[in-house]
Amino acid sequence: MDNKELSDLLHISQRSLQDYRDHGKIPFYKLEGKILYKQSDILKFLADNYYDSWKEEK
């Protein structure tokens, strides 16, 4: 998926995606100047950053 597809999916700006890339938060490929993302990498990124707000603390 490309920048536009991912930014639309996550409801964030393309600039935010660039910040994520620059800080190593999200993996990407660069092919002939085009930035691409693997769906499995995005799903892992989302899972790793999930916080359940209703989960009781022990």
C-alpha positions in Angstrom: 0.0 0.0 0.0 1.2 3.5 -0.7 1.3 6.7 1.4 -2.2 7.9 0.4 -3.8 4.5 1.0 -2.3 4.2 4.4 -2.9 7.7 5.5 -6.6 7.4 4.5 -6.8 4.0 6.3 -5.3 5.3 9.5 -7.0 8.8 9.2 -3.6 10.6 9.6 -1.7 13.0 7.4 1.0 11.9 5.0 3.3 14.1 7.1 2.6 12.0 10.2 3.5 8.9 8.2 6.8 10.6 7.3 7.4 11.3 10.9 6.8 7.6 11.8 9.2 6.6 9.1 11.8 9.1 10.2 11.7 7.9 13.8 11.7 4.2 12.8 8.2 3.5 14.1 6.9 2.0 10.9 8.7 -0.2 8.4 8.6 0.7 4.7 10.0 0.0 1.3 11.4 2.5 -1.1 11.2 1.4 -4.7 12.2 3.8 -7.4 11.4 6.7 -5.1 8.0 5.5 -4.1 7.3 4.6 -0.5 5.3 1.4 0.1 4.1 -0.5 3.2 3.4 -4.2 3.7 -0.1 -4.8 5.2 1.4 -7.3 7.7 3.8 -4.7 9.0 1.0 -2.2 9.5 -1.1 -4.8 11.4 1.9 -5.6 13.6 2.5 -1.8 14.2 -1.2 -1.4 15.2 -1.2 -4.5 17.5 2.1 -3.4 19.2 0.6 0.0 20.0 -2.8 -1.1 21.2 -3.9 -0.2 24.7 -7.2 -1.5 26.1 -8.7 1.5 27.9 -11.3 -0.8 29.7 -8.7 -3.3 31.0 -8.5 -3.4 34.8 -5.1 -2.8 36.2 -3.9 -5.2 38.8 
